[in-house]
Amino acid sequence: MGAVTIRDVRKNYGSVAVIHGVSIDIADGEFVILVGPSGCGKSTLLRMIAGLEAISGGEIDIGGRVVNNLHPKERDIAMVFQSYALYPHMTVEQNMGFSLKLGKVSKEETRKRVTAAAQILGLEPYLQRYPRNLSGGQRQRVAMGRAIVRDPQVFLFDEPLSNLDAKLRVQMRSEIKALHQRLKTTTVYVTHDQIEAMTMADKIVVMHDGIVEQIGTPLELYDRPENMFVAGFIGSPAMNFLPGRIDQGAFVADDGTRIPLNPLPPAAEGARVTLGIRPEHFRLDPEGIAAKVVTIEPTGSETQVSAQLAGQDIVGVFRERLSTAPGADLRVSLDLNAVHLFDAATGKRLVA
């Protein structure tokens, strides 16, 4: 069983606390992504799971045993690094089988495992090449193959796609997800790219400043963010925020723009709130609110518009072909079923 349980884990560097009591349950076979901005503590947490960083407090349980004081090689994990960490003087075959050689696995068994991993990853034609003769994507596959041959309880990925170009990142996302579906091995994956998180994860853990902001499936986080940080981090382009107050069942922005709400808002009369609306939830409406266009970015399948609405910079995404121009007014309405309200003071989601 490859379940991972993280209980109130903390990390201090001297007097500076960087992880503040994180608790996460990862089921056997689950693909979990730790996501958040740079410096949020996600890579540090991954390295603590791997045993590469000491734990200042709490417990990490892998496969039913506490591993706090176990050496990395005793934890039955395999890690894939951002830099690939391949030995330049070894062939692909030698790189993939090196950990087995250290573990005194027989040459016959090592060759069998390396061949099987190479077949899974499409590396058979490259087994006798050196890393310098491979593309970035091929090197990443070799690093993954080196992890696969160990047949660990848990795979750990530390931003493995950040060195690849955009097109190759998309391809490798699909390959890693397909690999997980085939092997069913518990996977913990770190990235700062929320698109990677949305498209690959069974469950996402959103981190910020060393704490967990929210845990859930990709669509749970997208549809019902618990606070403004999660709402603004998950989704591309990001959610738009309009500060204002509640007045007689409507939202009134700070510039006086009035937006009727239906159903009634879960906030007291006069309460200060922030209204959140995703870019795709604007609608073209001749009777709607005027938004002054700043820039227009057609992508073919849709058009992204940056504009000023209710005194705030907003982004709208429309499926229609637009004939408007910068400086013109674009009349829009909001999909009221997709509006989010947050407490202005705490940033927490208001729930009816």
C-alpha angles and dihedrals in degrees: 000000000000101000115144122206121189113192122191092320117187135184127197130181100202106304093343115097114207101167115044112198103308119189122186133162115209116188124220109277094011123139106221124180124202107208135176144112123300111288096024093120101252096124091044089054091049091050090051089054088050093048094243092116126044117242116238094196144349130036139282116203121193119185093345099311131097108243102184093119100030123112114247092252090056095055097075093233133128122208131205113201132209091241094049089229094219122167105247094207093054129079121239089261092050093047092051094047099040097097090051090051090053088049091056092245111164119261091241094053091044092052090047093052094043091050092050092049091046090054092051092049099038092244099127095107091051103049094110096044126100122236091253089064094055134085121241092260092050091050089052090052090052090052089050091047091053087056095045096054090061091061092213129184090239136027117210119198120190108197091308097174101047093098094054128090120255097262093048092047090059091050094047092048089060092045094051092047091048090048090054092049089053100044099033090209119155107258131195112190129185124206140147089210109097091193088062089049094049095047100041111031133093085195132012126209111200112205130190129173093347098310135095111250097184142344123205148105116302093258093045090057092044097047101034112024111181095218144005094267093059091041092054096041100047114065134041120259089031125248116275119237126206118186118216145107142270115261122175095330095316136097114242115196121218091259091055098259107150122214116184113223126215121215100033113270119259092235136091123259109278094013117150109242141162118231116215124199127171118232094247092055095072116101129202105247126169088208095045136102118299114247116187109225117234103171137357122210115185113196098179101251093048143003124238115207127192111202147152114255127169089351094304136103109250138175123217128189118205132183091208124090106248126212095191125115137211110286094027126113117251115197113220141165130201127245096243092200089063100046118120124203123202131186106256094219102044102023090227121142115260110228123198 
